């Protein structure tokens, strides 16, 4: 039952990708981005903002 619900939630046709921007995101969303970065830990707000720069990575 749970497996079927998860499969329905992650159907490719239901997924929506959006580009994030420093100006267009809420503080709560930016906090989540920083909290869930698993590969390169974010060292603070300045580091997070730098990563949103179009010339970074």
N, C-alpha and C positions, 0 to 999 in steps of 0.2 A: 504494500500500500504506500509506504513512504517513498520507496524507490520510484513508483509511478508518478508521484507528485513532484519529486525532484526532476525526473525526466521531462515532465510537462513544463516546469519553470524554466528549464535550460534549453528549450527548443530553439534552434537558431533563428527561426522566424520571429521569435518574441524578444530577442536580444537587441538592444540599441546601444551603439557606441557613440560617445560624444567626446570631443576634444575638450579637455579642461584648460582653464586659463586662470591666472592669478586674480584678475578683475572679475571674472564671471562666476567664481565659486564662493560659497558661504564659508565662514570660518569653521563650521562643523565639518564640512566636507574636506577642507584642507587639513584639519586635525586627523581625519580618518586616513587621508593619503599618507601623512607623516607616520601615523601609528602602524600602518600595515606595510610599509616599505621594508621588505625582507632582505634585500641584497645589499643595498648601500644605505645604512642608517642616516636619517636626517638629523642634523645637528642643531636645529633651531629654525625660527621663522626666516631668517636671512638666507639660510641654506635652502630652505624650501622655495622661497621666492626666486632664488638664482636658478633653480632647476626648471622653473616655468619659463625662463627666458628662452626665446626661440633659437638663440645661438648656443645654448647649452645642450650637449649630447645630441 
